[in-house]
Amino acid sequence: MTSDFEAQLRAVSLRVTRPRLAVLAALRDHPHVDTDTVIALVRADHPAVSHQAVYDVLRALTDTGLVRRIQPAGVTARYEMRVRDNHHHVVCRSCGEIADVDCAVGNAPCLTASHDHGFVIDEAEVVYWGTCPECLTRPEEEGTR
């Protein structure tokens, strides 16, 4: 898999570095994580990697389109490697868990706005809110995560 990451980095003209490979591996194994979690995951295997290096890597990977930054209202920004498709997210109001939701297959109805105001629409960002199965079965006195 490292060679896949190396090819992805080179394809967007980024140098292959240990911090970049470590961040990509963390995001592959843990989609929808926040920056602090990425830092902890990277530093578990590479303690010398600084916080700033991880921030810089996330910015570079996002800027080049290798990583997607999502930030539903009221939720800390999260990162994922699933890019270049028109998928959406469902967020648990209780614990903040985030999961992917595929857009409709075929004609993507979410890309057909009722009034496009002259824009050429190429992406829609839809966030579904609700309660995840784990929170539904958790006794109320436990509170949130």
C-alpha positions as CSV (number, residue, x, y, z in Angstrom):
1,M,0.0,0.0,0.0
2,T,2.9,2.4,0.6
3,S,3.8,2.2,-3.1
4,D,0.2,3.3,-3.8
5,F,0.6,6.2,-1.5
6,E,3.9,7.1,-3.1
7,A,2.3,7.0,-6.6
8,Q,-0.6,9.2,-5.4
9,L,1.8,11.8,-3.9
10,R,3.9,11.9,-7.1
11,A,0.8,12.2,-9.3
12,V,0.0,15.5,-7.6
13,S,3.7,16.6,-7.6
14,L,4.2,16.2,-3.8
15,R,7.5,14.8,-2.5
16,V,7.2,11.4,-0.8
17,T,8.0,11.9,2.9
18,R,7.6,9.9,6.0
19,P,5.0,12.3,7.5
20,R,2.9,12.3,4.3
21,L,2.9,8.5,4.1
22,A,2.1,8.2,7.9
23,V,-0.9,10.6,7.5
24,L,-2.2,8.8,4.5
25,A,-2.0,5.5,6.3
26,A,-3.8,6.9,9.4
27,L,-6.6,8.3,7.2
28,R,-6.9,5.0,5.3
29,D,-7.3,3.1,8.5
30,H,-9.4,5.7,10.4
31,P,-11.7,7.7,8.1
32,H,-13.5,10.8,9.5
33,V,-10.9,11.6,12.2
34,D,-10.0,15.0,13.5
35,T,-6.6,16.6,13.5
36,D,-5.7,15.6,17.0
37,T,-6.5,12.0,16.3
38,V,-4.4,12.1,13.1
39,I,-1.5,13.6,15.2
40,A,-1.8,10.8,17.8
41,L,-2.0,8.1,15.2
42,V,1.1,9.4,13.3
43,R,3.1,10.0,16.5
44,A,2.4,6.5,17.8
45,D,4.6,5.1,15.0
46,H,6.7,8.2,14.3
47,P,7.2,10.2,17.6
48,A,9.6,12.7,16.0
49,V,6.9,14.0,13.7
50,S,5.7,17.4,15.0
51,H,2.2,18.7,15.3
52,Q,3.0,21.4,12.8
53,A,4.2,18.8,10.3
54,V,0.9,17.0,10.5
55,Y,-1.0,20.2,10.1
56,D,1.1,21.1,7.0
57,V,0.7,17.6,5.5
58,L,-3.1,17.7,6.0
59,R,-3.2,21.1,4.3
60,A,-1.1,19.9,1.4
61,L,-3.1,16.7,0.9
62,T,-6.3,18.6,1.0
63,D,-5.1,21.3,-1.4
64,T,-4.1,18.7,-3.9
65,G,-7.3,16.7,-3.6
66,L,-5.8,13.5,-2.1
67,V,-7.7,14.1,1.1
68,R,-11.1,15.7,1.8
69,R,-11.8,17.9,4.7
70,I,-15.3,17.9,6.0
71,Q,-16.8,20.0,8.7
72,P,-20.5,19.6,9.5
73,A,-22.0,22.5,11.5
74,G,-20.9,22.4,15.1
75,V,-18.4,19.5,14.5
76,T,-14.6,19.7,14.5
77,A,-13.1,19.3,11.0
78,R,-12.5,15.7,10.0
79,Y,-10.5,14.2,7.2
80,E,-11.1,11.3,4.8
81,M,-9.4,9.7,1.8
82,R,-12.6,9.1,-0.1
83,V,-12.5,11.8,-2.7
84,R,-13.7,12.6,-6.2
85,D,-17.1,11.0,-5.8
86,N,-20.3,12.6,-4.8
87,H,-20.9,11.0,-1.4
88,H,-22.5,12.5,1.6
89,H,-22.3,12.0,5.4
90,V,-24.5,11.1,8.3
91,V,-23.6,12.5,11.7
92,C,-24.8,11.4,15.1
93,R,-26.1,14.3,17.1
94,S,-25.2,12.5,20.3
95,C,-21.6,11.2,19.9
96,G,-20.5,12.9,16.7
97,E,-19.8,9.6,14.8
98,I,-19.7,10.2,11.0
99,A,-20.4,7.6,8.3
100,D,-20.4,7.8,4.5
101,V,-23.7,7.8,2.6
102,D,-23.5,7.1,-1.1
103,C,-25.4,9.5,-3.5
104,A,-28.1,8.0,-5.6
105,V,-26.8,5.7,-8.4
106,G,-27.1,7.0,-11.9
107,N,-28.4,10.5,-12.3
108,A,-27.4,12.2,-9.0
109,P,-30.5,14.1,-8.0
110,C,-28.6,16.1,-5.4
111,L,-26.8,17.8,-8.3
112,T,-30.0,19.1,-9.7
113,A,-30.9,22.3,-7.8
114,S,-34.4,23.7,-7.9
115,H,-32.8,27.0,-9.1
116,D,-29.1,27.0,-10.0
117,H,-28.8,30.8,-10.4
118,G,-26.7,30.3,-13.5
119,F,-24.1,28.2,-11.7
120,V,-22.7,25.1,-13.2
121,I,-23.1,22.7,-10.3
122,D,-20.5,19.9,-10.0
123,E,-20.8,18.9,-6.4
124,A,-23.4,18.8,-3.6
125,E,-22.6,18.6,0.1
126,V,-25.4,17.0,2.0
127,V,-25.2,16.2,5.7
128,Y,-27.8,13.9,7.3
129,W,-28.2,14.3,11.1
130,G,-29.6,11.7,13.5
131,T,-28.7,9.2,16.2
132,C,-26.3,6.3,15.6
133,P,-27.3,2.7,16.6
134,E,-24.9,2.7,19.5
135,C,-26.3,5.9,21.0
136,L,-29.9,4.6,20.5
137,T,-29.2,1.6,22.7
138,R,-27.1,3.5,25.3
139,P,-28.8,4.3,28.6
140,E,-29.6,8.0,28.8
141,E,-27.6,8.6,32.0
142,E,-24.4,7.7,30.3
143,G,-24.5,11.0,28.3
144,T,-22.4,11.6,25.2
145,R,-18.9,10.4,24.3
